[in-house]
Amino acid sequence: MEEVPDLNTGISKPDLFEKFKIQLKKDFENCGLDSEFTTKLIPDYDLIFNLVNLEVEKINRSGSNKLNSLLYRIDISEQQIKKAFTANSNVTLNEIISNLIIKRELQKIVIKEHYKSK
């Protein structure tokens, strides 16, 4: 079986980054969440992380169940969160969730593109 390309390599391509932004926007909107922050994204992990983390914090502060809906839609399990939190105990739960969101959204785009070209 052929190896799927590395996420960092994939996201450095402008067309894949645009697809990442579209996917992230779509998933936030489909959960009834504000997606305006996606217009500010550039291919810089720190910026992406900070903006996604701010949104995760807003969702958590709102007290709604929308974060669970978002995680379900993006396909991030409770086990993944627990595992990441155990491995990175010096990081906040919001930061863990933000990182997992970014990683999973990038992964979806890279995998789609990889198999689309086959």
N, C-alpha and C positions, 0 to 999 in steps of 0.2 A: 504494500500500500504506500502511495506517495505521501510525503510529509506535507502538512498544511503550513503555509508560510508563517513566519514569526509575526506577532502582532505589531511590534515596533516597526518592522520593515514595511508591513502593509499600510500602516497609518501615515507613513511619510509620503505616500502617494496622494496628491491633491484630490483626485477623484474619489478615493476611498475615504478620505477625511470628510468630504462633503456628504457621502452616503452615511457615515457615522453620525454627523450632525442631524441629518434627516431622520435616521432611525431613533436617535435619542429624543428628538422633538416629538416624533409620532408616539413613542411610548409614554412620554410625560402627558401629552394631550389626551391620549386614550384613557388615562387614569384620572382625568379631570384636573390636572396640575398645570401650573404656569410653565410654559416652555420658552418664554422670551429670552432667557439666559443663553439659549443655544445660538442666538444671532451674534453673540460676543465671542464665540469660540474660535480659537486659532489652533494650529497644530503644535501646541505647547502643553505638555502633560500637566505642569504645575498650574497653569491657568485653568485648564479643563477641570482638574481636581478641585481647585478652590471654588469654582462656580458650581459644580455639582454638589460639593460639600455644603455650600450655603443653601442650596435648594433642599437637600436632605434635612438640614437643621430646621429650615422653615416648616417643612412637612411635619417633622417631629413636634415642633412647638405648637402646631395647629391642633394637635390632639386628635386628628382624624385617623381613619384606618387606611388612608390613601397610600402610605408607604408600603404597607403589606400588598396592596393591589399592584403597585409599581414593581415591587420585587417579584411578584408572581408573574406579571406580564413580561418582565425582562428575563425571567427564568433563573432566579437566584434563590436557592433553598436556605432554610434555617440552618441546616447542617453546614453549608458552605460558610455562612456567617460565623457560626460557632467555631469552626475549624480555623478560620482566618483570625478571629479574635483571640483564640488560644495561642496561636503562633505569633501574634503581635500584641501582647498585653500592654505595651506602652503607648498604644494608639487608641483613640476614642472609637466607640461603636459607630458613630456617624462617619468617621474617616474610613473605617473598614467597609461600611456599606457603600460609600462613595467610590472607593477604589474598585469594589466588586462590580458596581454598575458600569463604570468605564470599561473595565476589562471585558465584561460580558457583551456589552454593546459592540466593542471593537471586534471581539471574537466572532459575533454573528456576521458582521460585514465581511471580514476576511474569509470566513468559511464559505459564505454565499458566493463571493467573487471567485474563490478557488474552484468550487464545483461548477460554477457557471461557465468557466473557461474550459472545462473538460468536454 
